[in-house]
Amino acid sequence: MTQRMPAEESRPEESRLDRGKRALSEIDGEAGERVIAALADIAPDFARYLFEYPFGDIYSRPGLDYRAREIATVAALTALGNAAPQLKVHIEAGLNVGLTRDEIVEIIMQMSVYAGFPAALNGLFAAKEVFAHRETKESRNKGECSEGLTTCSG
């Protein structure tokens, strides 16, 4: 599967903030929006920084597609061993940009060699939680579609 490179849709007139909002939406979807919303009342400037630097500057650079960037991010967050909330967001993001569950599990298992078993175990439990949440959400959506609701497509 050929992945779109972030810079392919770069718009010269687009600000860092706008570019970051677009990238965050494409990569993280609802999970990213929840993180930004959670910062609104305590640190709105930090929310803006999240849009501008990681997503507006780094994720939007040419050279790696979003899929490759999420492989690196899941690996790094797993290796940290203490960033479960962020790891869950990026496991979800990895699924959004084309990683399979098996690939995510392999990425996390690979980190056991470099970051140790505790970090890999924490990562696997985070993945298990994300996968279960996603299955529940997908089951609900299928149930709604099977009931013939007009909100379902394809």
FENZIJO-V352485 format. One record per backbone hydrogen bond with DSSP energy under -1.0 kcal/mol. NH is the residue of the N-H (numbers start at 1). CO is the residue of the C=O. E is the energy in kcal/mol with one decimal. If there is no record, write none. Layout:
NH&CO&E, NH&CO&E
//
This chain:
8&5&-1.9, 9&6&-1.1, 10&7&-1.5, 14&11&-2.1, 19&15&-2.9, 20&16&-2.6, 21&17&-2.5, 22&18&-2.3, 23&19&-2.5, 24&20&-2.9, 25&21&-2.1, 26&22&-2.3, 27&23&-2.4, 28&24&-2.5, 29&24&-1.1, 31&28&-1.3, 33&29&-1.7, 34&30&-2.2, 35&31&-1.7, 36&32&-2.2, 37&33&-2.6, 38&34&-2.2, 43&39&-3.1, 47&43&-1.7, 48&44&-1.9, 49&45&-2.3, 50&46&-2.2, 51&47&-1.7, 52&48&-2.8, 53&49&-2.6, 55&50&-1.3, 56&51&-1.8, 57&53&-1.4, 58&53&-2.3, 59&54&-3.4, 61&58&-1.7, 69&65&-2.2, 70&66&-2.3, 71&67&-1.9, 72&68&-2.1, 73&69&-2.2, 74&70&-2.9, 75&71&-2.2, 76&72&-2.6, 77&73&-2.8, 78&74&-2.1, 79&75&-2.5, 80&76&-1.9, 81&77&-1.2, 87&83&-2.8, 88&84&-2.6, 89&85&-1.7, 90&86&-2.1, 91&87&-2.2, 92&88&-2.2, 93&89&-2.1, 94&90&-2.4, 95&91&-2.1, 96&92&-2.1, 97&93&-1.7, 98&95&-1.1, 99&94&-2.9, 104&100&-2.2, 105&101&-2.5, 106&102&-2.3, 107&103&-2.5, 108&104&-2.3, 109&105&-2.7, 110&106&-2.5, 111&107&-1.1, 112&109&-1.6, 113&110&-1.3, 115&111&-3.7, 120&116&-1.9, 121&117&-3.3, 122&118&-2.6, 123&119&-2.2, 124&120&-2.8, 125&121&-2.5, 126&122&-2.0, 127&123&-2.5, 128&124&-2.7, 129&125&-2.0, 130&126&-2.3, 131&127&-3.1, 132&128&-2.3, 133&129&-2.4, 134&130&-2.7, 135&131&-2.5, 136&132&-2.4, 137&133&-2.3, 138&134&-2.7, 139&135&-2.7, 140&136&-2.3, 141&137&-2.2, 142&138&-2.4, 143&139&-2.4, 144&140&-2.3, 145&141&-2.1, 146&142&-2.6, 147&143&-1.1, 148&145&-1.7, 149&144&-1.7, 152&149&-1.3
//
